[in-house]
Amino acid sequence: MLNVGRLLLKTMRMIGLILLVLVFATPFLWMAVTSVKSLTETLTFPPIWIPETIMWKNFVAAWESGPFLRYLVNSVIVSGSILVLQLFTIIPAAYAFARYRFRGDKLLFGITMVTLMIPAQLIFLPLYLQFSEWNILDTHLALILPFAANAFGIFMLRQSFKQVPEELIEAARLDQAGEWKIMYKVMVPIAKPVIITFALFSFITSWNDYFWPLVMTTSETARTLPVGITALMNVEGGVAYNIMMAGNMLLVVPVLIIFFFAQRQIIRAFVYTGEK
């Protein structure tokens, strides 16, 4: 009787998980299917899931609708630069908050955490005016500079660094290792899964960011893929949903490839955090 109850509970849990996966996966599957439909099929009601003919040319139409190569290069430059800058700033900051005690350290850390609650839309106007005064609007620098540090990354790494045994750090100091060497040779390798996970989150956030490139750029010179895809709304004299979805697939595929190669490290990061 007990085994029947456990089997029923396990089945219900499995059904719940499958339904949850379907809720999150259905929008993506719909986007992928729509990207290879004809325009007529996208407007058909009730909707169809399997197109009569696979329209690969939708991707070509999306790519040729604007300077997509320029958008792609801009996205790589902006997202890559933000990631590198954040790693250079958050690692020393997290190490200091985790291992040093100095006057006002808790207040400074609290102020850092408060910035997590401030949306980018709230500070874009003063930053826009400041960048206008510096004459860097419509450049890559205007898209990169506000995101050179990341409070969430500091918090994640601080929690990870605090888990490293103090004896390990003292042993390194006895071997006459300096603080920078301890940080990069001892702490960073131990926290590698967490750093890779943060790097993935950071890259996806900046890669998909639409608001900031929209308000900071006025030409194709520095615009990124999310802003460029909005131009697809006017392809073929109207809203071509199939080509719009093809453009969105071009935006998502690089992220999926990176996630595919980093998924093992992400799982290790969650396991590492859970064990502690």
N, C-alpha and C positions, 0 to 999 in steps of 0.2 A: 504493500500500500504506500509505503514511504517512497519506494523507487518510482512509482507512478506519479506521485506528487512532484518529485524532483524532475522527472521527465517532462511533465506538463509545464513546470516553471521554466525549464530550460527552453522548451519550444516557444513559450510566450515571449521569453527574452529574445530569442532568435528572430521571431516575427517583428518584434519592436525594433530591433537593430536594422532589419531589412527595410522596414518602413522609413526609419530615420535616414538611411542611406538614399532611398528613393527621393525623399524630400529635398536633400541637398544636391543629388546628382541630376534630377530631372531638368532644372534650368540649363545646366551645362550640356546635357544630351540634346535638349531642344535647340540650343544655339548651334551645336555641331551639325545636327540634321538640317536645320534651316539654311546653313551656309552652303549646302550642296543641292538645294532645291531650285526650281525655276521660280520666277516671280509669281506666276499664276498659282503654283502650288502653295506658296507662302500665304496667299489670300484665300485659299480654299477653306470652307467651313462645312462640316466639322474638320478640324486639322488632321493631316495625314503625317504619319511618322516615317514611312518609307517612300522616298521620292521615286518617280517612274524612271528618271534618268539622273545619274550623278552629274551635277553641273560643276566640274572642277574649274571651269572658266570663270566662276564667280570670284575665285581667289586672284586670278589674273586681272579681272575688272577692278577689284578692290585695290590691288597693288598699283595699277596704272591710273587710278583716279586722282592721284596727287603725288607729291614728292615723298613717297613712303620710305625710300632708302634714307633720305635726310631725316625723317622722323625717327626711323629706327636707330640711326647713328646717334642722334641727339638723346634718345632714351638710354642708350648704352652709356654714353658719356655722363649724363646726369646721374643715373642710378648707380653706376660704378664709382663715380667720384664721391657721392654721398656715403656709400658704404665704406670706402677706404677712410674718409675723414672721420666717420663715426667710430670705426674701430680704433683709430689713433687717439681719439678723445675719451671714449668711454672706458677703455681698459685701464689707463692710469687713474681715472676718476673713481672707478669701482674699486680698484686696489687700495686707494687712499681711504675711501669710506669704510672698507672692510677691515683694514689692518692698522690704521693710525687713529690715535685719539688726539685731537687738538681743540683749541678753544672755538666753540661755535660749530663743531662738526655736525651735531644733530640738527641744529637750525639750518645749516647749509644743505644738508641732505633733505630736510623737510621742504625747503624752498624748491629744491630740484624735483621732488615728487609732486609738488603743487603744479608745476608746469605741465604735468600730464593732463591736468583738467582744463587747460586753456586751449581751445580749438584754434586751428590756423586761421580760420575766417575772422577771428576776433582781432588778430594782430596784423592782418595783411595791409591795412591802410597805413599805419605808421611806417611799416617796413617799405611799402611801395614809395612813400614820400622820401624816405631815407635813400633808397636805391636810385630814385630819380635824381636826388641831389648828387649822388656819386656817379651818375651817368652810366649805370650798369643795367638799366632795364633792357629787356629783350636780349639778354645774354645768358650763357650757361651759368655764369657766376651768380646771377639773381635767383636761379633755380636751385643752386647747390648750397649757398652760404647759410640760409636759415635752418638747414637740417644737418649742419656739421656736427652737432651733438644730439644725443638721444637719451632722455631721462629713463625711458623704459629699459633701454639697454644697460644703463648704469645700475638700475635696480636688479635686473637679472644677473648680471655679472657679480655684483656685490654679494648677493645671496650665495652664488656659487663659490666665490673666493672665501667666504666665511666658513665654508665647510672643510676647507683644507686644514689639516692638523697643524697646530702651532709648532709642534716638534719638528715637522718637516722644514718649516721656514727657519727655525733656529739652527737646524743642521746645515742648511745652506749658508747661513751667516757665519757659522763656525768655519766653513770652508772658504771664508772671505769673499763670498759672493755679494755684490752690491745690490741695492734695491731694484734697479732696472733689470739686472740679470735674474734676480729671483722672480720678478714679475713675468718676464717673457720666457724664462727657461723652466720655471717650476709651476707658476700659477696658470699660465695660458695653456700649456699642454693638458693639464688636469681638467680645465674648463673647456676644452676644445669642442665637445658636443654642444654645449650651451652657446658658444660663440658662433658655431656654424648655424644653429637654429636661429639665433638673432639675426645673423647675416641674411638668411633666407627671408625672414619677416621684413627686414629693412629693405631688401631689394624689391620684394613684391610691392611694398607700400609705395616706394618712390616710382616704381615702374608703372603702377596703375594710377598714380596721382593725376587728377584731372584739373582740380581747382587752381593749384598754384601755377602751373604752366599757362593756364588760360588767362590769368590776370597779369602775369609778369611778361608775357610775350605778345608782340603785335605783328610779327612776320614769321615766315617759314624758317628763318635762320636758326632759331633756338627751340621751336615747338617740338613737342614729343608725340609719341604715338597716340595716347588717349585723346589729345586735342585734335590730331590729324584725322582720327576716325570719324569725328563729328561731321567732317566734310562729305562723308559717304551718304549722308541723309539726302543730298541733292543730286546723287548720281542718276542718270537717265531721266532727268526732269521731274523726279519725285522721290518719295521715300522707298528705296529698293531694299526691303528688309533682308533679302537673301545676301546681297552684297555687303550690307552693314554687318550681318553675322559673320560673313567671310573675313571682313576686316577685324572683327573682334577675335576671331580664331587666330589670326596672325598676331594679335596682341597677347593672347593667352599662351600660345604654344611655347615660346621661350621660357616662361615661368614653369610650365609643366615639365619641360626637359630638365631644368635646374632642380625642381622638386624630386624628380625621378632619381637623379644621381645623389641627392642629399638626404633621401628619406631614412636611410639607415642611421645616419648621424642624428637625425631628429628623434628617432625612436630611442637611441642611446641617451640623448639629452633628457628625455622624459623619464626613462628608467633610472638614470643617474640622480635626477632630482627626487624621484619617488623613494629611492633607497635611503636618501638622507633624511 
